[in-house]
Amino acid sequence: MPMAQRSFAPLPRRSICNPNNVGPSMSYMGDALVGKVGEFIQLRRDIHRHPELAFEEHRTSELVAAKLEAWGYSVHRGLGGTGVVGVLKRGVGKRSLGIRADMDALPIQETTGLDWTSSKPGLMHACGHDGHTAMLLAAAKAIADTPSFDGTLNLIFQPAEEGGGGAVRMMDDGLFEQHPCDAVFAMHNMPGTPAGHFVFRDGAAMASSDYITIRIHGTGGHGAMPHRAADPLVAAASIVMALQTIVSRNVDPLDTAVVTVGALHAGNANNVIPAVATMELSVRALDPDVRLLLEQRIKALVNAQAESFGVRAEIDWRKGYCVLVNHTKETEFARQVALNLVGSDRVTLHGPAITGSEDFAFMLEKIPGSYLLIGNGDGDSAGACMVHNPSYDFNDDNIAVGAAYWAALVREFFAS
């Protein structure tokens, strides 16, 4: 039945200011979790101390698997290499639900100075995947202790979200064939939004991402005799500026697109004209048609500019993640769960789209579902530091409310 036609008993409310002081709203999650959120905070910090890059999450995945097995889940390892799926089946119901958390870290040197700082030089959990994993594990424990649903729950712990396409790898390995889901959900923290505040969006919510290497091949020569060379650096500089016109002059002003030249490398000396200049681009769009337009216009513009300078362009176009599109029915369901859990003052019903990318988009192409955000902190709070920053840290206050949300979503999904 559509969520708009259902009524929900309001869930108890709590403050998340003190993560170790779990209020009465957690009681419905099971006695084993009440007063023990600190256990999952410590677990999160343990994962933070031991970050692992894409497809190298061996310690993390084994920790996850061991916890799930101890709580009675049927555990399936190896999907996508280091992925883990915990399955809990109750009753005879045919409905099935998937909830996904990501596990990988980033190649960033941490500068937080916290007691749980990364123990691995040059690696850190700078995007909060440690927190996402801890939230879902806390929910898994609470759900296991509350045998009140009828159906199959699939908890998906995914490797390699950070550019590795771990979602695709898991699906290629048979994720949804082995563990069918009627709907699938995921959550990500968002600095700049108050901690524990939920944000939802129907339709296109996160951008596609494509990565392009452009090599401009010219003819090297002496810097004092440029007429005897074909300068790829001058051509590259012109291309950088020309690329800025694609969004402003080719894309509908009501659409969203980004073309960023993040690197330009050429030459080593001031009196030498190099033979090659190399550019690296990041291209984003919130609509598949705009994504295609950007590819067509970038290729045409780069080749035309190169020809006008008497040089040759070589374009290596690497498609990344697709546009993340939330399904309307499932998003409304997820939104109602949050409204009942924390109240309207802590829920944004339809937030802005984000030009970042997320490989959960591929799961949503196959299974209806929704991707939601939970605030990590705003203003001058530590949680306001943006992700992918060496000073970032996941806000542990979110573990209780995030786990409560997942438990409530499971309960309402199987009750509907």
N, C-alpha and C positions, 0 to 999 in steps of 0.2 A: 504494500500500500504506500502511495506517495507520502513523503514526510509531512507535507502541508495538511494532510487529512488526519494526522495522528496527533494525539496529545501525550505529553511526557510528564511524569511526576518530577518536580524540580529536585535536583540533587543538592545536598548540603554544600555550603560554601566554606572556603578557608582562606587564610592569608598565606602567601608563599614567601613572606619575608625571611622566615627562619626555616631552612630546609630540614633541620633536625627536630623541629617541633611539629609533628604531624597532627593536624586537627581532626575532628570527627568526620569530615567529609571523606576521609580515606577508609573509614570502617567498612563500607560496603565492598571493598576490594579484597577483604580476607584478613583474618587475624594475623597471619604470618607477616604481612607488610606493615601493619600499624606499628608505628614507633621505630621502624627499621629502614626508613628511607636513607638513613646515614650509611647503611651497608652498601647501598647502590651508589651513593656519592663516592664512597671509598673505591668501589669497583670502577667507577668512571675515572677517577684519578689514577688508578692503577693502569688502565688502558692508556690514559694520557701519557704516563711515564714511559710507556713502551709502544711508541707509534710505529706503524708499518705501512709501507707504500702499497700501491695497487698490486693486487695478486700476490702480495707477500704477507698477508694478514694471517699467518699461521698461528701465532700465539693467541691473537684475538679470537679467531674462529674456534680454536680449541677451548678457550675459556667460555665462549658462548655456548658451545655444544655441551660442555660438561655441566653448566648450570641448567640448561634445558633438560638434559637427561635426568638430572637429580630431581627435577620438579615433575617428572612423569611425561615429558614430551617424547614423541618418536622423532629422533634426530637423523637428518639426512645430510651428509657432508659431500663436498667436492663439486657441487654445481657451480660452474664458473670458476673452477680451480679451488678457491678458498671460501666459497659461499657455504652458508649453513641454512637449512630450513628446519624449524621445529614445528611439528604437527601435533595438535591436540584435538581428538575427536570425542564428542560427547553425544549420547543419545543416538537417535536414528535419523535425525534431520539430514536432508540432502544439500542444504545451503553450505557454501564455503566462503571464507573470508581470508584475504591476504593483507598483512601489514608488513611494510618493509623499512628497515633501518640500514644505513651504510656504515662501513667500518674502517675505511682507509684514511691515511694521513697525507701530509703534503711535504715536499722537500724544502722546508723553511727552517731557519735557525731561530729557535724560540728565545724571546727576550723578557718573558714575564717575571722571572725570578721567583716564581711560586714554589712552594714545597714539593709540588707534584710536577715540576718542570720536566720536559722530555729528557730522558737519559741517553738519547741518541743524537749526536751532533748532526745538525743539518736536517733533522726530521722533527715534525711536530703535528699535533692535531690542531690545525689552524682554522678548521671549518666546523668543528663541533660534532664530528661523527662519533667521537667517544661518548658524547652526551646522548646522541640519538640512540646508540646501542644500549647505553645504561637505562634510558627511559623505557625502551621496549623490553629489556630484561626485567625491570621492576614490574612492568605490566604483566609480563609472562608469569612471574611468581604469583602475583595477585590473582590472575585469572585461573591458574592451576589450583589455587586454594578455594575457588568459588565455583563448584560444579553446577552452574545454573544455566548453561546454554545447550542448545540442541543443534549440532552441526559440526563442521570441521574448520578449525582455525589453523592457518599457515603463517608462521612468523618467519619472515624472509630477512636474513642478515646478509647483505650484499657486499662483495668486494668492489674495489676499483671504480668508484663513482667519479673520482677526480680525473676525468679525461680518459680513463681506461675502458669505458664502456662495459663495466661489469654486469649491468642489467642485461645487455644483449648476450653476453657470454652465458649467463645463467639461463636465459631463455633458449639459446642455441643448444644448451645441454639438457633441455626438456623440462624447465621449471614448471610451466603451466600445464604440460601434459602429465607430468608426474604428480603435481599438486594443483589441480584445477581450482580456480577462484571465480566466484560470481562478481566480486568487486575487490579492489586493491587500493590501499591508502599508504601515504608516507607523510612525514613531518620533518621540517627543517627549522632550525633556530634562525632568528633575524635580529641582529644588532640594530639599534636605533628605534626599536619598538619596545614598549614596556615589558618587563619580564612577565611571563605567564599570560600575555595577551595573544589571542588567536586571530589569525588573518586568513580569510578565504577569498577565492576568486573563481568565478565561472569562466569557462572558455580558455583562450590562450593566456597562460599565466607566466611562462618563462620562454626565453628566446631560443631559437636554433643557434647553433655555433658551427662555423666553418673556419678552417685554418689554411692559409695560403702562403706558399713560398714563391716569390717572384725573383728570378735571376735575370739580370740585364747583361747580355753579352755584347761587349764592344771591342775596341782595339786599343790596347794599352800604348803608352808613349811617354815622351818627355813633357813635364809640366810646362816647359818654356816653348814647346812647339805643339800646341793643341790641334793645329790644323792637320797634323800628321797622324792623328788618333781619332777614334770614335768614342767619346767620353760616356761611359755608362752611368757615371755618378750624376752628371748634369741631367741625363734622361730620367734617372731615378728620382731626383729632386722634383722634376716637373711632374712625374707620375704621382708622387706623394700629394702634391697640391691639387692635381686634377681629380684624384680619388675623392677629395672632399666635396666635390660637386655632385657626386652620385646620389647621396642622400638628399641634398638640398634641391636638386634639379631633376631627379628621375623618380624618386619615391614620393608617393602621395603624402602631403604634409600631415594627414590624419593617421598615417601608418607610422610604425616605429622601425627604425633600422640603424645599425651602427657599422661603420667601416673604420677600423683603427689600424694604423701602421705602427706596430710596436717596436720594430727594429729595422735599421738600415745600416748595412755593413759594406764598406768599400775602401780599398787602398790602405797603405801603411806609411806613406811618406808624402810630404807637401810638394815635392817636385816630380811626382810620378802619377800619371794618369792610369788608373787601374783598368784591367781588362774585364772585370766582372763586378757588378754591384748586386747585393742580395737584400731583399726586403721580406719582412714577415708581417702578415696581416691577420687580424681577427675580425670576422664578419658575423653580425647577429641580425635576426629578424624575428618578428612575432607572427608572421604569416607565411605559409609555404610559398605563395605566389610572389611575395616580396623577396623571399630567399632566392628563388629562381631568377628574378629580375636582377638582383645584386650580382649573382654569378655571371649572367649574360653581359651586364654593363661593365663590370670590372675587367673581364677578359677582353672585351672589345676596346675599351679605353686604353688598357695597358699595351695591347698590340699596336694600336694606332699611334700612341705616343712614342713607343719605341721606334716604329718605322720612321716617324717624322725626325728623329734624331740620328737615323742611320745605324741603329743598333737592333739587336734581336732580343725578344722577351721569351723566357721559358717559364710557364706557369704550372705549379704543382698544387692542385686544389684537393684538399682533404676534407671530406664531409665529416662533421662532428655529430653532435646531438640534434635531434629534431625539435620542433616547437612542442612545448609541454602544454597539452590541452586538457583541462579538467572537465569531466562530464557533469552536466547540470544536475541530474537526479542525485548522483552520489555526493556532489559538493553540497547540495541542500541538506542531505542527510548528515554529513559531517558537521555542517554549520549548526544544525539543530542540536546535535550532541554537545557542542561547545556552549551554546546558549543555555542549555539546561544545566551544564556543569558549573560554569563560572559567571553567567549572567551577561546581559547585553553590553554592560559597560566595559567588559573585557573581551569583546568580540568585534572585529571589523568584518562586516558582512560581505563587502566586495572591495578588496584592496587593489592597489595598482599592479600592473604587470611589471615583471622584472626582466632586465636584459641579460642577466646571468643565465646559465644553462644547467640542465639536470638530466641525467640519463634515465630517471624514472619515467621520462616522457615516452620511452619505448615500451614500457610496461603498459602505460595508458593507451597506447595505440592498439594493444591487443586485448586488454581487460578494462572495463569501465571502472572509474575510480576518481580519486582526487588527491592533490598534493597541497598541504596546508602549511602555514608558518606559525611559529610560536616565538614571541618576542624574547630577546636575550638581555634586554636592558636599554635604557635611553638616557638622555641628558649627560650628566657627568659620571654616571655609574660605570664600573669596569666592564659590564656587559655590553656597553655601547660600542666598544672597539670592533671595527668591521672584520669580517672573516677574511682569511688569507693574509692576515697581518701578523707579524711576529709577536705582537703584544696581546693577541686575542686569547680568550679562554671562555669555554662554555660556562653558562650560569647554572650552578648546581641547584638553585631554587627551582629550576624547571623540571627536575627529575620527578618530584612528587606530582606536580600538576600535569606533566606530560604523561606519566604512567596512569594517573587517574583518568585522563582523557582517553587513552587507548582502551582501558578496561571498560569505560562507559560505552565507547563505540562498539566494542565486541558485544556487550550486553544488549544494546539497542538493536544491533544488526540482526542478531539471532532471535530477538523478540518481535521483530517487525513482520 
